[in-house]
Amino acid sequence: MKQDEALKRVHKTASYRIKETVLACTVTVRDVRHEYGRTRFQISPVAGSGETWVDESSLIFPQEKGK
């Protein structure tokens, strides 16, 4: 993902797929960074607390559902 595309997703909501499960939760993207050729997003849950950095592939943004 290009940097300008990633920056457009900051402050947007997405579904976060928890690895090796079918569980997903709604999160808000707080920040984005590119490291070692990968795009990573800092997320926090809409309901609950905490934040973490995740790979782009762990997130499903609303307009991408069904692709």
N, C-alpha and C positions, 0 to 999 in steps of 0.2 A: 504494500500500500504506500502511495506517495505521501509525503509529509503534509501537503496542503489538504489532501483528502482526510487524513487522520485528524488534523486539527479541527476540521468541521464536526467531528464527533464528540469533542469535549463538551461537557454539560448536557449531553443527550442520554437517554435511557436505552438500555439494552437488556437482553436476557443472557445471563452467565451460566454456561453449562459446566457443571462440576464434573471433573474428570472421572471416567470409568463408572459413571452413574447416569441415570435418566433425569436426575434432579436438576432443575434450573431455577434461578431466582432473578428478580428484576433489580438492576443496578444502575447507578449513575456514573458516567465516565468523568473523572476528575482531572486527568492529565494524560499526556501521551509522550512517548519517547521512542527513539529508534536506537537499537543496539545490536551490533553484530549482524546487521542485515534484517533484523526482525522488528516488527512494530509491537509495542507493548502499551497497554492502557492501565492507568491507575483507576480502580473502581471502588465504589462503596455501595452497600445495599440501600435500597429505597426504604425498607423497613428493617431496623436493626442498627448495628454500629460496626465500625472498623473499616479498614481499607486495605487493598493489596494490589500488586501489579500482576497482570495476566497477559498471556499471548493473545494476539488478535483472533486466532482461530477458536478461542474459548467463548467469544461473544457473538450473539446474533442480534443485529440491529433490526428494528421493525420493518424497514423497507426490504430487507434481505430474506425475510421469512418466505418459505415456499420456493426458493431458488434451488 
